[in-house]
Amino acid sequence: MKFKYSKDYKPPAPRIKVLIITAKQEKHELELIVDTGFSGGVLIPYSLYEKLGLTLLEVQDKYYGILPIGIPITLHTALTRVIIGDLVFKIHAHSHPLINKKLAGRELLNKMKILLNGPLEELEITDKLKT
């Protein structure tokens, strides 16, 4: 499964297209930038988090983030499923009203074998790792 890099960034950034399962068990397509610096599963804007009904799936555990200006924040966190092609993963979706990014983090990325081909500006998922 291959995905072209996003040219919205300089230099172009690796991205993946996923389906996230909503609280109503519906599938919602998202394009996520790959960010190995983010330890969570996926990070999405709070307006989308609410629209998907993820507030109904929130976990009791506390997760924290740090804004670029250094301020720590408590993240809204829900446990949900993400589908990439024929691969299905149970991961945490994180959000906060001050966040406007859509990221795929290490909790999701570390479940797959991924090849980043910079010269071709292409990300390839070559395998699902056994968990």
KEVEX-617182 format. One line per field, with one value per residue: residue number from 1; residue in one letter; x, y, z of N, C-alpha, C, O in turn. Coordinates in Angstrom, 2 decimals. Example, Ala and Ser with C-alpha at 12.3 -4.5 7.8 and 13.67 -1.06 7.14 Angstrom:
! residues 2
i <- (1	2)
aa <- (A	S)
nc1 <- (13.19	12.85)
nc2 <- (-5.69	-2.25)
nc3 <- (7.80	7.08)
cac1 <- (12.30	13.67)
cac2 <- (-4.50	-1.06)
cac3 <- (7.80	7.14)
cc1 <- (13.20	12.90)
cc2 <- (-3.30	0.03)
cc3 <- (7.80	7.87)
oc1 <- (14.24	13.41)
oc2 <- (-3.32	1.14)
oc3 <- (8.46	8.04)
END
This chain:
! residues 131
i <- (1	2	3	4	5	6	7	8	9	10	11	12	13	14	15	16	17	18	19	20	21	22	23	24	25	26	27	28	29	30	31	32	33	34	35	36	37	38	39	40	41	42	43	44	45	46	47	48	49	50	51	52	53	54	55	56	57	58	59	60	61	62	63	64	65	66	67	68	69	70	71	72	73	74	75	76	77	78	79	80	81	82	83	84	85	86	87	88	89	90	91	92	93	94	95	96	97	98	99	100	101	102	103	104	105	106	107	108	109	110	111	112	113	114	115	116	117	118	119	120	121	122	123	124	125	126	127	128	129	130	131)
aa <- (M	K	F	K	Y	S	K	D	Y	K	P	P	A	P	R	I	K	V	L	I	I	T	A	K	Q	E	K	H	E	L	E	L	I	V	D	T	G	F	S	G	G	V	L	I	P	Y	S	L	Y	E	K	L	G	L	T	L	L	E	V	Q	D	K	Y	Y	G	I	L	P	I	G	I	P	I	T	L	H	T	A	L	T	R	V	I	I	G	D	L	V	F	K	I	H	A	H	S	H	P	L	I	N	K	K	L	A	G	R	E	L	L	N	K	M	K	I	L	L	N	G	P	L	E	E	L	E	I	T	D	K	L	K	T)
nc1 <- (0.84	0.69	1.41	1.42	3.63	2.70	2.57	2.05	3.76	7.08	10.15	8.35	5.96	5.59	2.53	-0.51	-3.55	-6.42	-9.17	-11.24	-13.02	-16.16	-18.12	-20.64	-20.11	-19.48	-17.53	-14.95	-13.06	-9.67	-6.78	-3.57	-0.63	2.53	4.18	6.78	7.61	5.46	3.95	1.48	-1.51	-3.39	-3.75	-6.13	-8.07	-10.14	-12.79	-13.38	-13.01	-15.19	-17.30	-17.07	-17.99	-16.31	-16.05	-17.77	-16.45	-14.34	-11.44	-10.51	-7.92	-5.30	-3.85	-1.20	-0.08	2.25	2.17	3.52	4.57	5.39	3.56	1.97	-0.75	-3.86	-4.98	-7.90	-8.92	-9.69	-10.52	-10.34	-10.90	-8.76	-8.54	-6.46	-6.23	-6.51	-5.85	-6.45	-6.48	-6.46	-6.43	-5.41	-7.14	-6.39	-7.04	-7.53	-8.97	-7.20	-5.68	-4.95	-4.06	-3.58	-2.38	-0.42	0.85	3.47	2.25	0.46	2.07	4.16	3.04	3.28	5.28	7.09	8.12	9.90	10.30	12.09	13.28	11.35	9.18	7.29	5.39	5.39	3.52	4.57	4.02	2.05	2.87	3.25	1.26)
nc2 <- (-1.16	2.14	5.62	8.94	11.66	14.67	17.73	20.09	20.94	22.12	20.72	18.27	16.17	12.95	11.12	9.44	7.80	7.17	5.36	6.30	5.00	6.00	7.02	6.08	3.88	4.39	5.01	7.31	9.17	10.18	12.22	11.91	13.42	11.96	11.68	11.11	12.22	12.50	10.78	9.52	7.85	8.90	12.36	14.85	17.74	19.43	20.07	18.18	15.85	16.04	15.99	13.39	12.01	11.13	11.99	10.46	8.12	8.40	7.77	7.04	7.46	9.92	11.99	13.95	16.91	19.17	22.44	24.28	26.64	25.88	25.39	23.13	20.87	19.19	16.43	15.50	12.20	9.29	5.84	4.09	2.64	2.34	2.13	1.07	0.49	-2.91	-3.31	-3.22	-1.33	-0.87	2.05	5.10	8.15	11.51	14.89	18.49	21.67	23.71	22.63	22.06	20.22	17.23	14.27	11.25	9.24	7.58	5.44	4.33	4.11	2.38	-0.11	-1.08	-2.02	0.29	2.01	4.80	6.56	8.93	10.16	9.41	10.52	9.05	6.97	3.71	1.07	-1.91	-4.14	-5.54	-5.54	-8.25	-8.39)
nc3 <- (0.00	-0.97	-0.47	-1.59	-0.80	0.96	-0.66	0.51	2.38	3.12	3.37	1.23	2.98	4.53	4.34	5.32	4.41	6.20	7.67	10.23	12.94	13.98	16.90	16.31	14.87	12.24	9.27	8.78	6.57	6.74	6.22	7.30	8.57	8.87	11.90	13.73	16.06	17.66	20.22	20.52	19.14	16.97	16.19	16.16	15.06	17.50	16.80	14.83	16.32	18.10	16.20	15.21	17.34	19.32	21.90	23.34	23.66	25.36	27.39	30.82	31.66	31.85	29.41	28.12	26.43	24.85	23.92	21.08	22.16	24.60	26.64	28.80	28.17	28.87	27.14	25.30	25.08	23.31	22.83	19.90	16.61	13.78	10.30	7.74	4.54	4.36	6.95	10.44	13.37	16.89	18.56	20.31	20.01	20.03	21.16	21.37	22.09	21.23	19.24	15.85	14.06	12.03	12.73	12.46	14.88	16.85	18.30	16.49	14.12	14.89	14.72	12.24	9.36	7.72	4.83	3.95	1.11	0.15	-2.25	-4.21	-3.06	-1.51	0.64	1.86	3.11	4.16	5.67	8.34	11.70	13.95	16.84)
cac1 <- (0.00	1.56	0.82	2.31	3.88	1.96	3.39	1.62	4.84	8.41	10.03	7.14	5.84	4.89	1.16	-1.29	-5.00	-7.00	-10.57	-11.38	-14.37	-16.83	-18.90	-21.80	-19.53	-19.35	-16.14	-14.67	-11.73	-8.76	-5.41	-2.73	0.81	3.33	4.97	7.40	7.81	4.21	3.92	0.13	-2.00	-3.69	-4.09	-7.04	-8.68	-11.22	-14.09	-13.55	-13.13	-16.58	-18.15	-17.00	-18.58	-15.27	-16.24	-18.52	-15.54	-13.14	-10.86	-10.30	-6.50	-4.96	-2.77	-0.79	0.69	2.91	2.02	4.81	5.08	5.87	2.51	1.40	-2.21	-4.46	-5.63	-9.07	-8.42	-10.68	-10.02	-11.13	-10.21	-8.31	-8.37	-5.58	-6.37	-7.15	-5.30	-7.29	-5.72	-7.12	-5.48	-5.95	-7.28	-6.19	-7.43	-7.64	-9.49	-6.14	-4.91	-5.58	-3.28	-4.01	-1.11	-0.29	1.99	4.18	1.39	-0.04	3.15	4.97	2.33	3.47	6.59	6.88	9.28	9.83	11.14	12.18	13.45	10.08	8.15	6.29	5.40	4.83	3.31	4.95	3.56	1.54	3.68	2.50	1.15)
cac2 <- (0.00	3.30	6.95	10.03	12.70	15.91	18.86	21.27	21.23	22.27	19.80	17.44	15.36	11.68	11.10	8.23	7.96	6.18	5.46	6.25	4.53	6.96	6.45	5.41	2.79	4.82	5.21	8.68	9.19	11.24	12.22	12.23	13.59	11.06	12.46	10.20	12.96	12.42	9.43	8.95	7.16	9.96	13.66	15.51	18.95	19.13	20.12	16.87	14.89	16.12	15.57	11.93	11.44	10.49	12.37	9.35	6.97	8.83	6.91	7.74	7.82	11.28	12.14	15.35	17.41	20.45	23.33	24.78	27.72	25.29	25.24	21.78	20.78	17.86	16.06	14.63	10.95	8.23	4.60	3.81	1.82	2.99	1.18	1.48	-0.61	-4.05	-3.40	-2.59	-1.10	-0.22	3.07	6.27	9.40	12.62	16.20	19.62	22.82	24.56	21.86	22.05	19.32	15.84	13.54	9.84	9.14	6.30	4.35	3.72	3.81	1.25	-1.36	-1.41	-1.85	1.41	2.46	6.17	6.72	10.37	10.57	9.24	11.16	8.00	6.13	2.39	0.15	-3.20	-5.26	-5.30	-6.28	-9.11	-7.79)
cac3 <- (0.00	-1.13	-0.34	-2.02	0.19	0.83	-1.12	1.25	3.33	2.54	2.23	1.26	4.20	4.36	4.85	5.09	4.43	7.12	8.06	11.68	13.28	14.85	18.00	15.70	14.06	10.85	8.85	8.35	5.97	7.18	5.74	8.45	8.38	9.71	12.85	14.70	17.30	18.43	20.78	20.53	17.95	16.02	16.76	15.23	15.61	18.43	16.11	14.18	17.43	18.53	15.09	15.12	18.55	20.13	23.31	23.95	23.80	26.08	28.43	32.09	31.80	31.44	28.46	28.10	25.30	25.08	22.78	20.58	23.01	25.85	27.65	28.86	28.10	29.02	25.90	25.25	24.51	23.12	22.24	18.71	15.61	12.55	9.21	6.65	3.59	5.02	8.30	11.46	14.60	18.03	19.00	20.99	19.26	20.96	20.66	22.30	21.34	20.67	18.25	14.54	13.20	11.84	12.75	12.81	15.79	17.02	18.75	15.25	13.18	15.36	14.47	10.83	8.74	6.80	4.05	3.45	-0.07	-0.05	-3.65	-4.94	-2.23	-1.37	1.85	1.58	4.24	3.60	6.48	9.69	12.65	14.86	18.17)
cc1 <- (0.91	0.76	1.85	2.46	2.98	2.92	2.95	2.70	6.14	9.42	8.75	7.16	5.12	3.50	0.54	-2.76	-5.56	-8.51	-10.60	-12.84	-14.97	-17.57	-20.12	-21.38	-19.52	-17.87	-15.99	-13.23	-10.94	-7.43	-4.55	-1.27	1.53	4.26	5.54	7.74	6.58	4.04	2.55	-0.23	-2.29	-4.04	-4.96	-7.60	-9.90	-12.60	-14.39	-13.75	-14.58	-17.53	-18.20	-17.60	-17.58	-15.35	-17.00	-17.64	-14.31	-12.74	-10.63	-8.85	-6.26	-3.75	-2.48	-0.01	1.34	2.77	3.38	5.40	5.47	4.81	1.96	-0.13	-2.65	-5.25	-6.92	-8.60	-9.52	-9.98	-10.93	-10.34	-9.90	-8.08	-7.48	-5.57	-7.14	-6.62	-6.19	-6.49	-6.61	-6.10	-6.20	-6.00	-7.22	-6.63	-7.42	-8.16	-8.43	-5.33	-5.68	-4.85	-3.94	-2.74	-1.30	0.98	2.50	3.30	0.81	1.09	3.96	4.28	2.53	4.94	6.38	8.20	9.01	10.82	11.15	12.35	12.17	8.92	6.96	6.49	4.75	4.70	3.53	4.40	2.97	2.39	2.78	2.46	0.54)
cc2 <- (1.24	4.60	7.98	11.04	13.91	17.02	20.17	21.73	21.36	21.79	18.97	16.46	14.04	11.73	9.75	8.58	6.82	6.37	5.36	5.87	5.49	6.24	5.70	4.26	3.11	5.04	6.62	8.72	10.41	11.09	12.72	12.39	12.66	11.90	11.54	10.90	12.96	10.98	8.76	8.25	8.14	11.23	14.36	16.78	18.61	19.18	18.80	15.78	14.85	15.60	14.05	11.24	10.79	10.90	11.27	8.14	7.29	7.87	7.73	8.18	9.22	11.24	13.63	15.66	18.71	21.27	23.84	25.90	27.22	25.09	23.81	21.84	19.35	17.58	15.29	13.37	9.90	7.01	4.26	2.90	2.67	1.89	1.81	0.32	-1.74	-4.26	-2.64	-2.51	-0.45	0.76	4.20	7.45	10.53	13.93	17.23	20.80	23.72	23.87	21.81	21.13	17.95	15.01	12.07	9.72	7.72	5.16	3.60	3.26	2.58	-0.10	-1.86	-1.31	-0.84	1.78	3.88	6.30	8.20	10.79	10.43	9.93	10.22	7.23	4.81	1.59	-1.24	-4.38	-4.76	-6.15	-7.11	-8.46	-8.78)
cc3 <- (0.00	-1.04	-0.79	-0.88	-0.09	0.39	-0.46	2.24	2.56	3.57	2.32	2.44	3.91	5.01	4.56	5.12	5.26	7.18	9.56	11.97	14.30	15.97	17.48	14.79	12.57	10.55	8.30	7.82	6.43	6.47	6.89	8.04	9.35	10.58	13.92	16.01	18.20	18.91	20.72	19.24	16.83	16.79	15.72	15.88	16.47	17.76	15.40	15.23	17.92	17.45	14.96	16.34	19.47	21.60	24.06	24.24	24.63	27.19	29.69	32.29	31.27	30.49	28.32	26.82	25.69	23.80	22.33	21.43	24.40	26.93	27.64	28.85	28.35	27.76	26.14	24.54	24.47	22.53	21.07	17.78	14.39	11.52	8.15	5.66	4.23	6.44	9.28	12.76	15.65	18.61	19.74	20.01	20.28	20.30	21.78	21.49	20.71	19.56	16.94	13.56	13.09	11.67	13.03	13.64	15.96	17.50	17.54	14.35	13.59	15.20	13.04	10.44	7.62	6.13	3.59	2.30	-0.43	-1.50	-4.48	-4.24	-2.05	-0.06	1.48	2.87	3.67	4.39	7.78	10.63	13.55	16.24	19.14)
oc1 <- (1.78	-0.39	3.02	1.54	2.55	3.97	3.43	2.57	6.29	9.53	8.11	8.22	4.15	3.32	0.98	-3.17	-5.23	-9.04	-10.03	-13.76	-14.37	-17.65	-20.60	-22.19	-19.54	-17.07	-16.78	-12.30	-11.46	-7.00	-4.77	-0.75	1.18	5.02	4.86	8.10	6.66	3.98	2.46	0.61	-1.54	-4.57	-4.58	-7.59	-10.61	-13.48	-15.54	-14.57	-15.14	-18.46	-19.25	-17.70	-17.95	-14.76	-16.89	-18.05	-13.34	-13.58	-10.56	-8.59	-6.93	-2.77	-3.38	0.62	1.03	3.19	4.32	6.62	5.83	5.15	1.54	-0.73	-1.92	-6.08	-7.01	-7.94	-10.19	-8.98	-12.15	-9.24	-10.65	-7.50	-7.71	-4.97	-8.30	-6.91	-6.62	-5.90	-7.42	-5.05	-7.43	-5.05	-7.93	-6.60	-7.32	-7.82	-8.72	-4.41	-6.89	-5.02	-4.74	-2.10	-2.22	2.06	2.02	3.56	0.68	1.08	4.40	4.86	2.03	5.73	5.61	9.25	8.01	12.02	10.33	11.64	11.92	7.80	5.81	7.61	3.69	5.67	2.78	4.32	3.33	2.60	1.67	3.50	0.36)
oc2 <- (1.37	4.67	7.90	11.25	14.14	17.22	21.24	22.79	20.78	22.43	18.96	15.98	14.01	12.32	9.01	9.54	5.66	7.41	4.42	6.37	5.76	5.02	4.77	3.74	2.20	5.24	7.08	8.34	11.53	9.98	13.82	11.60	12.60	12.72	11.22	10.24	13.38	10.07	7.54	8.07	8.22	11.16	14.47	16.90	17.64	18.40	18.37	14.88	13.77	14.85	13.49	10.01	9.97	10.24	11.17	7.23	6.54	7.24	8.96	9.15	9.66	10.55	14.47	14.79	19.29	20.84	23.82	26.10	28.02	24.67	23.32	22.74	18.40	18.38	14.51	13.46	9.65	7.14	4.16	2.46	3.57	0.85	2.94	-0.72	-1.56	-5.28	-1.52	-3.50	0.43	0.35	4.25	7.71	10.49	14.08	16.89	20.93	24.43	24.47	21.57	21.26	17.56	15.04	11.67	10.06	6.79	4.01	2.38	2.13	1.81	-1.13	-2.92	-0.62	-1.07	1.85	4.14	6.16	8.66	11.68	11.26	9.94	10.54	6.90	4.78	1.46	-1.70	-5.49	-3.69	-7.33	-6.69	-8.03	-8.47)
oc3 <- (0.86	-1.48	-0.41	-0.10	-1.22	1.01	-0.84	2.86	1.48	4.62	3.38	2.85	3.14	6.08	3.68	5.78	5.04	6.80	10.13	11.33	15.34	15.99	18.14	14.03	11.73	11.46	7.47	8.53	6.48	6.15	7.40	7.26	10.53	10.07	14.90	16.98	19.35	18.09	20.86	18.35	15.85	17.91	14.55	17.10	16.21	18.12	15.37	15.04	18.13	17.75	14.64	16.37	20.31	22.45	25.28	24.97	24.61	27.83	29.64	33.00	30.33	30.75	28.40	26.23	26.73	22.73	23.12	21.42	25.27	28.03	26.59	29.45	28.06	27.35	27.09	23.50	25.47	21.82	21.23	18.11	14.01	11.83	7.72	5.93	4.61	7.07	8.98	13.19	15.33	19.10	19.78	19.27	21.29	19.08	22.96	20.32	19.75	19.01	16.91	12.35	13.94	10.61	13.75	13.17	15.31	17.15	17.57	13.86	12.73	15.52	12.66	11.08	6.68	6.76	2.91	2.49	-1.22	-1.96	-5.37	-4.75	-2.37	0.31	0.86	3.62	2.81	3.86	8.27	10.38	13.88	16.75	20.31)
END
